[in-house]
Amino acid sequence: MSLRATLAVTLSILASAPLHADDDARGLAQDATIVDTHIDAPGILSETWADLGVAAPDREFDYPRARQGGLDVAFMSIYTSAREDEQGRARQSAHAQIDAVEALVQRHPDKFAILTSPADVERLREGGRVLLPLGMENGAPLGDDLAQVQAFFDRGIRYITLAHSAANRISDSSYGVERKWDGLSPFGRQVVAEMNRLGIMVDVSHVSDAAAAQAIELSTVPVIASHSAFRHFTPGFERNISDELARAIADRGGVVQVPFGTAFVNPQAATDMQARFRARAEFDRRNAELAAAGKPTEDAAAFEAAWERDHPTPSTPLSAVLDQIDHGVKLMGVDHVGIGSDFDGVGGELADGLRSVADFPNLVAGLQARGYSDGDIRKVLGENLLRVWREVEAGARRQR
């Protein structure tokens, strides 16, 4: 191999290798206020309890690793599926998950606290607590009852992702082949207004482009994308946010929170994920027809196993996440980019060097290596999101 070829290979390996944080990066991670807007611990807690106040090696979020990584504010994702919505179980599932988070806090009041306002961050994190605000991923638990927005606000919900993998009563989904509402439903428009009135952040991750554009336009306060990478890297993958919509969020003061999941930051994985949702929708359609005809249905577990076999997860370097942040900063400005990891929500399919909440120093080291100032890193780690949250609260106070 020629010297030039050897050098090219070496540089390629260095660019894709995970960074290892030095003391400076670890110090900044501990000193900054790190806010992660999307951790899927509650769904697992309600299905299989684990004491996250101590080491839980089969999970990506627990207290010891959160402290190791410098995580201060961890939004607990109250996720409900389209299937739970169809079966009428979404509301009960959401309440059960909130119960699970509350039980965790009651078990360890010295380690965790529920957070319902950014004004309480400094007070509640004294003593090394990790603060747990609640975000609802999928507005399905609201059903078609506007009063449920207030009910879930009273339980601590501070952002609502309007839809998830299929259209609900509020909004179309980016994954859905069917576009039921051409954006938001009439009820969805009422939901956005009620969220503004109460001080719940409007989250446009997962929704269709039309729904996101309408929500951004309708909202009287900034909106967020709680865990959305940029479509610039994954053309045709509507789940990731377009440059046009990202700029619209920024123009109104909002923030796009970058996830760490391979399926969002790796183009091949994104293509596979979009195809998987469509293939599963077709599989479910066939099974519904077979069941209606009184015929045996196909095995869902076999479908999933075959898909996994035929579509292995590609390796993804930490640099892919850094590239996303770079793009967002260049597109929108450093005041409008944050982090929403999706830990415990993507089956362990995460970028190298960002495998758990202990790994935030690696992200800091990567940003430092790319020339970001400590002040700008603090903004990305959490200050931007807290600013938006305060503005949403202020907007609610103006309506009272």
C-alpha positions as CSV (number, residue, x, y, z in Angstrom):
1,M,0.0,0.0,0.0
2,S,1.3,3.5,-0.9
3,L,2.1,6.1,1.8
4,R,-0.8,8.2,0.6
5,A,-3.2,5.2,0.7
6,T,-1.9,4.3,4.2
7,L,-2.5,7.8,5.4
8,A,-6.0,7.9,4.0
9,V,-6.9,4.7,5.7
10,T,-5.4,5.9,9.0
11,L,-7.3,9.3,8.8
12,S,-10.5,7.4,8.0
13,I,-10.1,5.2,11.1
14,L,-9.4,8.1,13.3
15,A,-12.4,10.0,12.0
16,S,-14.8,7.1,12.7
17,A,-13.3,6.0,16.1
18,P,-15.2,7.0,19.2
19,L,-13.6,9.8,21.1
20,H,-12.5,9.3,24.7
21,A,-13.1,12.3,27.0
22,D,-10.2,13.8,28.8
23,D,-10.4,15.5,32.1
24,D,-11.3,18.9,30.6
25,A,-14.3,17.4,28.7
26,R,-15.4,15.5,31.8
27,G,-15.1,18.6,33.9
28,L,-17.3,20.6,31.5
29,A,-19.9,17.8,31.4
30,Q,-20.1,17.8,35.2
31,D,-20.2,21.6,35.4
32,A,-22.7,22.3,32.6
33,T,-26.5,21.7,33.0
34,I,-27.1,18.7,30.7
35,V,-30.7,18.3,29.6
36,D,-31.7,15.2,27.6
37,T,-35.2,15.5,26.2
38,H,-35.8,11.8,25.4
39,I,-35.1,8.8,27.5
40,D,-37.5,5.8,27.2
41,A,-37.0,4.4,30.7
42,P,-40.7,4.6,31.8
43,G,-42.0,2.0,29.3
44,I,-39.5,-0.5,30.3
45,L,-40.1,0.3,34.0
46,S,-43.8,-0.4,33.7
47,E,-43.1,-3.7,31.8
48,T,-40.1,-5.0,33.8
49,W,-39.3,-3.1,36.9
50,A,-35.6,-2.3,37.6
51,D,-34.3,-0.1,40.4
52,L,-32.7,2.7,38.4
53,G,-31.4,4.2,41.6
54,V,-28.5,1.7,41.5
55,A,-26.6,0.2,38.6
56,A,-28.9,-1.4,36.0
57,P,-26.5,-2.8,33.4
58,D,-29.3,-4.0,31.1
59,R,-30.5,-0.4,30.7
60,E,-29.0,2.8,29.3
61,F,-30.2,5.1,32.0
62,D,-29.6,4.7,35.7
63,Y,-28.5,7.0,38.5
64,P,-24.8,6.0,38.9
65,R,-24.2,6.4,35.1
66,A,-26.2,9.6,34.9
67,R,-24.0,11.1,37.6
68,Q,-20.9,9.8,35.9
69,G,-21.9,11.5,32.6
70,G,-23.1,14.7,34.2
71,L,-26.7,14.4,33.3
72,D,-28.9,16.7,35.3
73,V,-32.3,16.8,33.6
74,A,-33.6,13.6,32.0
75,F,-37.0,13.9,30.3
76,M,-38.8,10.6,30.9
77,S,-40.7,9.6,27.7
78,I,-44.2,8.4,28.4
79,Y,-44.5,6.5,25.2
80,T,-47.7,4.8,23.9
81,S,-47.9,2.8,20.7
82,A,-50.4,3.0,17.8
83,R,-51.5,-0.5,18.7
84,E,-52.3,0.7,22.3
85,D,-54.3,3.5,20.8
86,E,-56.3,1.2,18.6
87,Q,-57.0,-1.1,21.5
88,G,-58.1,1.8,23.8
89,R,-55.2,1.2,26.2
90,A,-53.1,4.3,25.6
91,R,-54.4,6.4,28.4
92,Q,-54.1,3.7,31.0
93,S,-50.6,2.8,29.8
94,A,-49.5,6.5,30.1
95,H,-50.8,6.7,33.7
96,A,-49.0,3.5,34.6
97,Q,-45.7,4.8,33.2
98,I,-46.1,8.0,35.2
99,D,-46.8,5.9,38.3
100,A,-43.6,4.0,37.6
101,V,-41.5,7.2,37.5
102,E,-43.2,8.5,40.6
103,A,-42.4,5.1,42.4
104,L,-38.8,5.4,41.4
105,V,-38.6,8.9,42.9
106,Q,-40.3,7.9,46.1
107,R,-37.9,5.0,46.4
108,H,-34.9,7.3,46.0
109,P,-35.8,10.9,47.0
110,D,-32.2,11.6,47.6
111,K,-31.3,10.7,44.0
112,F,-34.3,11.7,41.9
113,A,-37.0,14.4,41.8
114,I,-39.9,15.1,39.4
115,L,-39.3,18.4,37.6
116,T,-42.3,20.4,36.4
117,S,-40.7,23.8,35.8
118,P,-37.2,25.1,34.8
119,A,-37.4,27.5,37.6
120,D,-36.9,24.6,40.0
121,V,-33.7,23.1,38.4
122,E,-31.2,24.6,40.8
123,R,-33.2,24.0,43.9
124,L,-34.1,20.4,43.2
125,R,-30.7,19.2,41.9
126,E,-29.0,20.1,45.2
127,G,-27.3,17.0,46.6
128,G,-26.7,15.5,43.2
129,R,-30.3,14.6,42.3
130,V,-31.1,13.8,38.7
131,L,-34.3,15.6,37.7
132,L,-37.1,13.8,35.9
133,P,-39.5,15.9,33.9
134,L,-42.1,14.0,31.9
135,G,-42.7,14.1,28.1
136,M,-45.6,12.3,26.4
137,E,-44.4,10.6,23.2
138,N,-47.6,10.3,21.2
139,G,-50.7,12.3,22.0
140,A,-52.9,9.2,21.8
141,P,-53.7,9.1,25.6
142,L,-55.6,12.3,25.1
143,G,-58.1,10.5,22.9
144,D,-60.6,13.1,21.7
145,D,-61.0,14.8,25.1
146,L,-59.5,18.2,25.3
147,A,-59.8,18.1,29.1
148,Q,-57.1,15.4,29.1
149,V,-54.5,18.0,28.3
150,Q,-55.1,19.6,31.7
151,A,-55.3,16.2,33.4
152,F,-51.9,15.1,32.1
153,F,-50.4,18.6,32.8
154,D,-51.5,18.0,36.4
155,R,-49.6,14.7,36.4
156,G,-46.5,16.5,35.3
157,I,-46.4,16.2,31.4
158,R,-44.4,19.1,30.0
159,Y,-44.2,18.3,26.3
160,I,-46.4,16.2,24.0
161,T,-45.2,14.6,20.8
162,L,-48.4,15.0,18.8
163,A,-48.2,11.6,17.1
164,H,-45.9,8.7,16.7
165,S,-45.9,5.8,14.2
166,A,-49.4,6.3,12.9
167,A,-52.0,9.0,12.6
168,N,-54.1,9.5,15.8
169,R,-56.9,11.9,16.6
170,I,-54.5,14.9,16.7
171,S,-52.1,14.6,13.8
172,D,-50.6,12.6,10.9
173,S,-47.4,10.7,11.4
174,S,-44.2,10.9,9.3
175,Y,-44.2,7.1,9.2
176,G,-47.8,6.7,8.1
177,V,-48.6,5.9,4.4
178,E,-52.1,7.2,5.0
179,R,-52.4,10.9,5.6
180,K,-55.7,11.1,7.5
181,W,-55.8,14.8,8.3
182,D,-53.4,16.5,5.8
183,G,-51.5,17.7,8.9
184,L,-53.3,18.4,12.1
185,S,-56.9,17.5,12.7
186,P,-59.4,20.1,13.9
187,F,-59.0,18.6,17.3
188,G,-55.2,18.7,17.0
189,R,-55.4,22.5,16.5
190,Q,-57.4,22.8,19.7
191,V,-54.8,20.6,21.4
192,V,-51.9,22.9,20.3
193,A,-53.8,26.0,21.6
194,E,-54.5,24.2,25.0
195,M,-50.9,23.2,25.3
196,N,-49.9,26.9,24.8
197,R,-52.5,27.9,27.4
198,L,-51.2,25.5,30.0
199,G,-47.4,25.7,29.3
200,I,-46.8,22.3,27.7
201,M,-44.1,22.4,25.0
202,V,-45.4,21.3,21.5
203,D,-43.2,18.6,20.1
204,V,-43.1,18.0,16.3
205,S,-40.8,15.0,16.2
206,H,-42.5,12.0,14.5
207,V,-45.3,14.0,12.8
208,S,-45.7,14.6,9.1
209,D,-44.2,17.7,7.4
210,A,-47.6,19.2,7.0
211,A,-48.5,18.7,10.7
212,A,-45.2,20.1,11.8
213,A,-45.5,23.2,9.7
214,Q,-49.1,23.8,10.9
215,A,-48.1,23.3,14.6
216,I,-45.2,25.7,14.2
217,E,-47.4,28.3,12.6
218,L,-50.3,27.8,15.1
219,S,-48.2,27.9,18.3
220,T,-47.9,31.2,20.0
221,V,-44.7,30.1,21.7
222,P,-41.6,28.3,20.4
223,V,-41.9,24.6,19.6
224,I,-39.4,21.8,20.0
225,A,-38.4,18.6,18.1
226,S,-37.6,16.5,21.1
227,H,-35.5,13.9,19.2
228,S,-35.1,14.6,15.5
229,A,-32.0,14.4,13.4
230,F,-31.7,16.3,10.1
231,R,-33.1,15.0,6.8
232,H,-30.1,16.6,5.1
233,F,-28.2,13.4,5.8
234,T,-31.1,11.0,5.1
235,P,-33.0,12.2,2.0
236,G,-36.6,10.9,1.8
237,F,-36.7,10.0,5.5
238,E,-39.6,12.2,6.7
239,R,-39.1,11.1,10.3
240,N,-36.0,13.4,10.3
241,I,-36.6,17.1,10.1
242,S,-36.2,19.1,6.9
243,D,-34.0,22.1,6.7
244,E,-37.1,24.2,5.9
245,L,-39.0,23.1,9.0
246,A,-35.8,23.4,11.2
247,R,-35.4,27.0,10.1
248,A,-39.1,27.7,10.9
249,I,-38.6,26.3,14.4
250,A,-35.5,28.5,14.9
251,D,-37.2,31.6,13.4
252,R,-39.8,31.3,16.2
253,G,-37.3,30.6,18.9
254,G,-37.5,26.9,19.2
255,V,-34.9,24.1,19.3
256,V,-34.2,20.8,17.5
257,Q,-32.8,18.1,19.9
258,V,-30.5,15.7,18.1
259,P,-30.8,11.9,18.9
260,F,-28.0,9.4,19.1
261,G,-29.9,6.4,17.6
262,T,-28.3,4.8,14.6
263,A,-31.6,4.7,12.7
264,F,-31.7,8.5,12.7
265,V,-28.1,9.5,12.1
266,N,-27.0,6.7,9.7
267,P,-28.5,7.0,6.1
268,Q,-28.7,3.2,5.5
269,A,-30.3,2.6,8.9
270,A,-32.8,5.4,8.2
271,T,-33.8,3.8,4.9
272,D,-34.2,0.5,6.6
273,M,-36.4,1.9,9.4
274,Q,-38.7,3.7,6.9
275,A,-39.0,0.5,4.9
276,R,-39.6,-1.5,8.1
277,F,-42.6,0.6,9.1
278,R,-44.1,0.3,5.7
279,A,-43.5,-3.5,5.5
280,R,-45.0,-3.9,9.0
281,A,-48.1,-1.9,8.0
282,E,-48.5,-4.1,4.9
283,F,-48.0,-7.2,7.1
284,D,-50.7,-6.0,9.5
285,R,-53.0,-5.3,6.6
286,R,-52.6,-8.8,5.3
287,N,-53.2,-10.3,8.7
288,A,-56.4,-8.3,9.2
289,E,-57.7,-9.6,5.8
290,L,-56.8,-13.2,6.7
291,A,-58.4,-12.9,10.1
292,A,-61.6,-11.4,8.6
293,A,-61.7,-14.3,6.1
294,G,-61.3,-16.8,9.0
295,K,-57.9,-17.9,7.8
296,P,-54.7,-18.4,9.9
297,T,-52.6,-15.3,10.3
298,E,-48.9,-14.9,9.7
299,D,-46.4,-15.0,12.6
300,A,-45.5,-11.5,13.7
301,A,-42.4,-12.8,15.6
302,A,-41.2,-14.5,12.5
303,F,-41.7,-11.3,10.4
304,E,-39.6,-9.3,12.9
305,A,-36.8,-12.0,13.1
306,A,-36.6,-12.2,9.3
307,W,-36.4,-8.4,9.1
308,E,-33.6,-8.3,11.6
309,R,-31.7,-11.0,9.8
310,D,-31.9,-9.3,6.4
311,H,-31.2,-5.8,7.7
312,P,-28.3,-5.8,10.1
313,T,-27.6,-2.6,12.0
314,P,-24.7,-0.7,10.4
315,S,-21.9,0.5,12.7
316,T,-22.2,4.3,13.3
317,P,-19.4,6.5,14.6
318,L,-19.9,9.3,17.1
319,S,-18.8,11.6,14.4
320,A,-22.2,11.0,12.7
321,V,-23.9,12.7,15.7
322,L,-21.4,15.5,15.7
323,D,-22.1,16.0,12.0
324,Q,-25.8,16.4,12.8
325,I,-25.0,19.1,15.5
326,D,-22.7,20.9,13.1
327,H,-25.4,21.0,10.4
328,G,-28.0,22.3,12.9
329,V,-25.7,25.0,14.1
330,K,-24.9,26.1,10.6
331,L,-28.5,26.0,9.6
332,M,-30.2,27.5,12.6
333,G,-27.6,29.0,14.9
334,V,-26.1,27.5,18.0
335,D,-29.0,28.8,20.1
336,H,-31.4,26.3,18.5
337,V,-29.8,22.9,18.8
338,G,-29.9,20.5,21.7
339,I,-29.8,16.8,22.5
340,G,-32.5,14.1,22.8
341,S,-30.7,10.8,23.0
342,D,-33.4,8.2,22.7
343,F,-31.6,6.1,25.3
344,D,-33.5,2.9,26.1
345,G,-35.7,3.5,23.1
346,V,-33.8,2.1,20.1
347,G,-32.9,-1.4,21.2
348,G,-29.2,-0.5,21.9
349,E,-28.7,0.7,18.3
350,L,-26.7,3.8,19.1
351,A,-23.6,5.6,17.8
352,D,-20.3,4.4,19.1
353,G,-19.2,6.3,22.2
354,L,-22.7,7.3,23.0
355,R,-24.0,4.0,24.5
356,S,-25.5,5.2,27.8
357,V,-26.0,8.3,29.9
358,A,-22.4,7.9,31.2
359,D,-21.1,8.9,27.8
360,F,-22.0,12.6,27.6
361,P,-18.3,13.6,28.2
362,N,-17.5,11.9,24.9
363,L,-20.0,14.2,23.1
364,V,-18.4,17.2,24.9
365,A,-14.9,16.0,23.8
366,G,-16.1,15.7,20.2
367,L,-17.6,19.2,20.2
368,Q,-14.4,20.6,21.7
369,A,-12.3,18.9,19.0
370,R,-14.5,20.6,16.4
371,G,-13.8,24.0,17.9
372,Y,-16.9,24.8,19.9
373,S,-16.4,27.2,22.8
374,D,-17.4,26.1,26.3
375,G,-20.3,28.6,26.2
376,D,-21.7,27.2,23.0
377,I,-21.3,23.6,24.3
378,R,-23.3,24.6,27.4
379,K,-26.1,25.9,25.1
380,V,-26.3,22.6,23.2
381,L,-26.1,20.5,26.3
382,G,-29.1,22.1,27.9
383,E,-29.3,25.9,28.1
384,N,-31.2,26.2,24.8
385,L,-33.9,23.8,25.9
386,L,-34.3,25.4,29.3
387,R,-34.7,28.8,27.6
388,V,-37.5,27.5,25.4
389,W,-39.2,25.9,28.3
390,R,-39.1,29.2,30.2
391,E,-40.6,31.0,27.2
392,V,-43.4,28.4,26.9
393,E,-44.2,29.0,30.6
394,A,-44.1,32.8,30.1
395,G,-46.5,32.4,27.2
396,A,-48.9,30.5,29.4
397,R,-48.8,33.2,32.1
398,R,-49.7,35.8,29.5
399,Q,-52.9,33.9,28.7
400,R,-54.0,33.8,32.3
